[in-house]
Amino acid sequence: MPSSPLLLSLSDIAGLARVQRPVVSTWRRRHHDFPSPMAENDSRAWFDGHAVADWLTSTGLGNTPADEIGPELVAHGLVRVAEGVGAQRLVSVLGALLCLKYMDEKPLADTTKDALLTRAEHMDPDDEFFLRELSADPGLSARLAPLAEDLVEAAYTPGGAHEHLMRQRHRLGLADPESGSLAPELRRLIVRVADPYEHASANDTLTVADPHALYGDLLHDMVCALDDPADSRTLAAERRPDLARLTRRRLLLAGVPELDLDVQEGTELEEGIADPDLVVTLLPYQAGESRSQARVLEEIEAIGDLLGPGCTAVVIGPADALVGALDTREAQIRSRLIRSKLVESVTTLPGGADPSRPGYECAMWTLRRGQVANTEGRVLVNDISARPLDDQVMRALADDILLWRAEGHHLGGHDPRYGMSVTIKDLEDRFGEALVPPGPPVSRLLSQAVRDRPALIAEAETRLTEADNRARAHTESAGPLRGGLLRRVGPAPERVTVNTLIRQDRLVLVKGHRIADEHIDPAGQLDLIGPDEVLGRAQRGDRRIDRLVLAAEYQHAALTEPGDVVFTTATGFGVMIDHEGASVVCFPARVLRVNRKARRALTPRVLALLLEGAVSANKPAGAVRTGRSIGEASLPDLHPKEVERLDTFLAEADRRRALLDAQSAELDTIRRLSAAGFGDGTLAVPTD
């Protein structure tokens, strides 16, 4: 293991450039100016990270934007150092160094440990921010000072460097059962819903509080949403002293004035500084087997007590307590909260709110003291649990809550996209039941798609009639399907294996390609054909790849030719013909290509039919996989004239199947639209 954190292996370089590992070996082989290794041990080569970063920037190769290569290089160095000193220790000491640089505005590099400690004692005599961390191991602090300078250089400011450190904390291994974090998308949603601008007081300052600060994510997001974080006061409490100090440093580096910053070690906020305009918090995680739903709801009651007139709280907590069905005691507490007229909205969130705990389901409550008159006796209940938290959903949900906050409920106004306005009386009648919308959102019932549903069904019925007419016309012109197939009399054709056909150059076997998941792009130009497409478990065209990505990342990949027979034996045998070509076959699917110029040439349709018959006949009863490899499949070696007649018959069968598929697709459309319409009550059967 190299001592320098900025030495990279070939795998590290692939991660830095966001490419597959073999791509780096190709670069090293083809580009004479690729940096030479600085060290080699255990059959591994180590390269100067700065030289590699400069080379990637100058050549433009790889998928990492040029302005992200520097920070990403520093991140690799951080991971290497964390392996040696520990993630918690690394983040604490680096954060302390960045805070020291921010406060005394002097360089950190080329500083002795004694000089560093003297500076820390001078700038932080009361040990509010960093003296403890830097004095615990002065030697380590001095060794990490150059790395802190590298962070600042990559991020331009000490505050930006500390945020880069925070974004990398999970990658460094800074995680434990008690601390939690929120997905970036959910944090952006909370900022929109909290609306810090609207809560700034008359003198344009915002007082924001978090009674469970953890790493200070939500407080940082709120103050950074303002034009100037210096126009904010922050109140926080955190029971873990190390996280309380980290949050204190983080907010100072974000620009919150030292005199307007109070982070208590414990569970109680220091309310004497100012009354909060806004409270945001993620309730502490508790494992399901030991979680007290009553305690969770009592925490929300305590947060409600912090709110003055016109003030708002946004709370993220466990879904089982906030929106799930409850027993009598817990339901009484939740009912008391709802009757208090503080609850503004309730939202069931999608899974993955906490990336470190994929199975931890969360919900969001907003509380507000002094709601507008049109919300009297009502709560906005939303459910986005089945939707991805993308920009469209996030923006629409935030707009629903903000408009509810500003206007409340009135007919003819804004209709929520993902919820319904529910009366407190209705919620009381459903005492203890789950807090979910009692039906589809009004906006869904009144949406353009719903209004157009009868017309869309009528159009599908018209297309069905047209498809039926085309099928009838073809049958009338071509007559019934008659292949004239007979029981064979006389000796059976000689048999030949697929391997023999390949050796005779009558078939060519082409391997499939291993395509990384991150390169699959529905907006790409080239179809991907894998086992799922061949076996009918996925629709062709749903998975695609960009032509430029294929050329850059898979230099040896070849496209299919029209008529290629794609087959798979991975989880069952399947075969399909790629009539159009210009597709990419994904391993473990492979291709058998007919050589049309060979003696006794087959056709793709005949080959596919013979493969289906031969492999299904050789498959053991009850087996999932085929009994033998495809190369051992034995096919009848048909005479060329018989191949020609069979191909004509199969082509006609394919034409008729395409006509039937067109009718089947329209029937599926009619059924899907009807199911949706009757499911939400917007369609009816006409009376006689």
Buried (B, 14 or more C-beta within 10 A) or exposed (E): EBEBBBBBBBEBBBBBBBBBEEBBEBBBEEEEEBBEBBEEEEEEBBBBBBBBBBBBBEEEBBEBEEEEBBBBBBBBBBBBBBBEBBBBBBBBBBBBBBBBBBBBEEEBEEBEBEEBBEBBEEBBEEEBBBBBBBBEBBEBBBBBBBBBBBBBEBBEBBBBBBBBBBEBBEBBBBBEEEBBBBBEBBBBBBBBBBBBEBBBBEEEBBBBBBBBBBBBBBBBBBBBBBEEBEBBBBBBBBBBEBBBBBBBBBBBBBBBBEEBBBBBBEEEBBEEBBBBBBBBBBBBBBEEEEBEBBBBBBBBBEBBEBBEEEBBBBBBBBBBBBBBEBEEEBBBBBBEBBEEBBBBBBBBBBBBBBBBBEEBBBBBBBBBBEBBEBBEEBBBBBBBBEBEBEEEBBBBBBBBBBBBBEEBBEEEEBBBBBBBBBEBEBBEEBEBEEBBBEEBBBBBBEBEEBEEBBEBBEBBBEBBEEBBEBBEEBEEEEEEEEEEEEEEEEEEEEEBBBBBBBEEEBBBBBEBBEBEEEBBBEEBEBBBBBBBBBBEEBEBEEBBBBBEBBEBBBEEBEBBBEBBBBBBBBEBBBBBBBEEEEBBBBBBBBBBBBBEEBEEBBBBBBBBBBBBEBBEEBBEEEEEEBEBEBEBBBBBBBEEEEBEBBBEBBEBBEEBEEBEEBBEBBBEBBEEBBEBBEEBEBBEEEEE
